[in-house]
């Protein structure tokens, strides 16, 4: 009796390992098994969350830009930074429909591969432009409360703030261009997904450098807003009989609120980012790669959420935005007393500030000026 030799066949468990965009096996797969990353996890939740962020962020930033450009108001350095943040947030929000489409279609990219690269890089570019500009605003406000008028004119003029914004956009576009030129397209019809960078470690190093920049900005926010808030609170406590002591307290709380929002939105992502980048360039078990991918996706939603919360910051920092938003809301809901109440309260504040400015000592001027800008 003759025995038929058994034939061993090798078959991959994922038919999509080979892509029309890339003939190589994905770096996130093993030789004999499925991908380390679970592409199906969270896809429905991510699509829903990004949809909400898109709607709120689009509306909020369009209103903010309309106020900044169409309503006549005195230009200052903070206003220049806020305009650039609103524009960066708007560009980030415009990238979200592509992520929504990708996640809603089972994490499959059916559009042109180049569009995947462009959208992904623009998303991160605008996110970090917002981060850096928020840091500059904190430094600007800190210097305004701790420096004399002569120093403010030299360092905090609109001319210098415009130059800084131009430099930030130029450097960001240069970095993104290097990523765009070095990429051939998404693997296996995937986009916005976990990738191994063992053969392109320079990308990981740039990503790590950006993480370091974030932590430097975060430290500047903590120091600046912490000192601003404490100084205003101490001033209000030293002179509790001042007519605008409540205004000082509110200004201090606004500073802490901005710091709180920045922390909630960006700190989780950049804590995860260190571990995420490490798994991309070192030998890591599949379970850790999967954990890094899931944590990164969840934390990224919080970062995108900042594009919705920045308009709240505009409302707090810019009196012109506050007035126009209240006027718009009162017009939409026919609440004439809201706009009128806003105008009357604004008048009362101006009278209180005028009376206080007469009696204030000159050394307390910066604190008064900062409070009045709120």
Number of C-alpha atoms within 10 A of each C-alpha: 3 4 5 6 6 6 6 6 6 7 9 13 11 12 10 14 19 15 16 11 15 15 11 12 15 19 18 19 16 13 11 11 11 15 18 19 21 14 18 11 14 15 17 15 13 19 22 14 15 21 18 13 21 24 13 17 26 20 14 21 27 16 17 26 20 12 19 21 10 9 12 9 13 7 11 13 19 21 19 20 24 24 18 20 27 24 19 24 28 22 20 24 26 17 20 21 14 19 22 20 17 22 25 16 14 15 23 16 22 13 12 12 18 13 15 21 20 15 20 20 20 18 19 17 20 25 22 20 21 24 19 20 23 24 22 21 22 25 18 20 19 22 18 22 22 18 11 13 13 9 13 15 13 11 15 20 17 18 14 15 22 15 10 15 18 13 12 16 15 11 12 17 16 12 13 17 13 11 15 16 9 10 11 12 18 23 23 20 21 20 24 17 15 24 19 20 18 15 9 12 15 11 17 18 13 13 15 17 11 14 18 14 14 19 15 13 20 22 11 19 25 19 14 21 24 17 17 25 21 16 17 25 19 15 18 19 14 11 11 12 9 19 14 21 19 13 18 25 19 17 23 23 17 18 25 19 15 20 19 12 17 21 16 15 20 24 18 17 22 21 15 18 21 15 16 23 21 17 23 21 18 12 11 11 10 16 11 15 24 20 15 22 23 19 18 21 18 16 21 19 17 18 22 24 23 22 29 23 19 24 25 18 17 22 18 18 20 16 16 19 24 19 16 18 17 21 20 15 14 16 13 10 9 12 14 14 12 16 20 14 12 15 15 13 12 14 12 12 16 14 13 14 19 11 14 15 15 9 9 12 9 10 10 13 17 19 17 20 14 17 20 16 11 17
